Each structure stands twice: as C-alpha cells, then as structure tokens.
C-alpha cells in the first residue's frame, strides 16, 4: 500500500536549547533561513507524502502558525512588491495537508504516535519523522526507507554508522547485511557500552511503521520512566519472530537536537546556500 501520510512528533520540551527554547519550540529554531521543522516537512513532501500529522504540546503553537497562511504578512509583501518573498512564504502552507493533535501527557514517543492514529486508517502504513533530524542527500532519506518497505512489506528503520566511541549515546542494531544498504534487524541495544555494542549502526528518527506495529503500540505497557516507546514495540515485534529491516540511508545527517549538530547544520547548509554560501566560505577561511 502506497505511503501517503507521515506523523511528526514535536511535543518535546527542548531543554537542551534553553533559554532559546523557553518561548519558542526548538523545532522552530532557524538553520540559515528556515526552521528545522520545515526541512523535515520538505523531505517528507519530496518523498511523496501528501498528509502530515503533527503531534504537539503546549507551547508549540508557532509550528501550527508557520504552516498556516499569514494574510497580513502576504499583504505587506505584496504592497512592497517583494514578490520573491511572497511566493516563498505562501507556498509553505501548500506543501501538504496538515493536521495537528495534542499529546496530552509526555508519556514517550510511542504514546505520541498513538495520539495521531485517529488520522490514520487501520490498514495503512505510515512514515514517522522526528523533528530533530535534518538529512541532506540527493534522494530523501524517508524515500529510501519507502523503497525498502515496497520491496519487503515490513517495517523499516533508518540506520547510520557512527564512530565506535559514540555508540553509548544511541540505540544500536544487530543484524544481517542483505546488501544494497539494507539490513535485517535481529535486536536492539539501547545505549550500550563500546564493548557491548554489536555494531556501530545507530537508529535515526525516521521509520516506516505498519498496522501491526500500531496494534502493538496500543497494547505496549509503559517501560522505563513510565513511557510507551516505539523501540519497545519493535522489540516485541522481533520477539514475535517478525521481520524488521534497517535502511542505511545515503545522505548527511545533522542531529539538530543537540547544539553541536545544530551548528554543523548551520555551517554546512549555509555553505550550500545560493545567497550566502560564497561569502560564508570566505569568512570561514579568514578565521
């Protein structure tokens, strides 16, 4: 079944970006001239996604406003004959069909996905993209996952290699390489030590989940910290002897959920920007 919908959980508090995230969502922090969340949405749309469900929380209204029309701003830009800017901002709300639903309690990423299920048919697969990761590549990362899903018909998780010393910060997979950047996943280990880690392939916040995963989420008991986690549903799925795949996507990932990743995105995407790229390169060389 063709994947037409994406769920984007954006209910997190963003404590790592305080005080910048005190009065605005961390997903609305700008990388060059676009908020992080717009990069995520544009990746989904470029992959063929037509409907996007945001799972929000209190203090996230700016995300809803960003993907809505601003008639006063459009009017002022038109009056000042700033047609380039007018076209750019008026197209944001036309990227996809948007829906917004509140996660009533911060009970984990799995709980956030469950909040979006009224907008998803019981028999359809759906893409999940978290609002922290910008992935820059020729082929959108979630589209690469879709291609693996279309081949096997089972859930798919985005994976990427990291230096071995960094594995204790992530969920790590163990499995068999099937070729063409596809892995069959046998198990997850959450934040293992370097010695315990079965690989250096970490899980990134992009997934294709199937109705079977959604059914498991509905039954999933809260785990660590009282949270319902998507990773736990995947573990239950594997325990039921079901097939789960990993896609080692091609592209550069910027983890904008931490300060260093956010700054790397600013610099590297800034160097590619048609307006400021050359000037930024000259400036960096002058340091």
HELIX and SHEET records of a PDB file:
HELIX    1   1 UNK A   15  UNK A   17  5                                   3    
HELIX    2   2 UNK A   26  UNK A   28  5                                   3    
HELIX    3   3 UNK A   36  UNK A   46  1                                  11    
HELIX    4   4 UNK A   61  UNK A   66  1                                   6    
HELIX    5   5 UNK A   71  UNK A   79  1                                   9    
HELIX    6   6 UNK A   83  UNK A   90  1                                   8    
HELIX    7   7 UNK A   92  UNK A   94  5                                   3    
HELIX    8   8 UNK A  109  UNK A  116  1                                   8    
HELIX    9   9 UNK A  117  UNK A  119  5                                   3    
HELIX   10  10 UNK A  141  UNK A  152  1                                  12    
HELIX   11  11 UNK A  164  UNK A  169  5                                   6    
HELIX   12  12 UNK A  211  UNK A  219  1                                   9    
HELIX   13  13 UNK A  224  UNK A  226  5                                   3    
HELIX   14  14 UNK A  230  UNK A  239  1                                  10    
HELIX   15  15 UNK A  259  UNK A  272  1                                  14    
HELIX   16  16 UNK A  277  UNK A  286  1                                  10    
SHEET    1   A 9 UNK A  97  UNK A 102  0                                        
SHEET    2   A 9 UNK A  51  UNK A  56  1                                        
SHEET    3   A 9 UNK A   5  UNK A   9  1                                        
SHEET    4   A 9 UNK A 126  UNK A 129  1                                        
SHEET    5   A 9 UNK A 201  UNK A 209 -1                                        
SHEET    6   A 9 UNK A 156  UNK A 161 -1                                        
SHEET    7   A 9 UNK A 245  UNK A 248  1                                        
SHEET    8   A 9 UNK A 182  UNK A 190 -1                                        
SHEET    9   A 9 UNK A 171  UNK A 179 -1                                        
SHEET    1   B 2 UNK A  30  UNK A  31  0                                        
SHEET    2   B 2 UNK A  34  UNK A  35 -1                                        
SHEET    1   C 2 UNK A 133  UNK A 136  0                                        
SHEET    2   C 2 UNK A 252  UNK A 255 -1                                        
END                                                                             
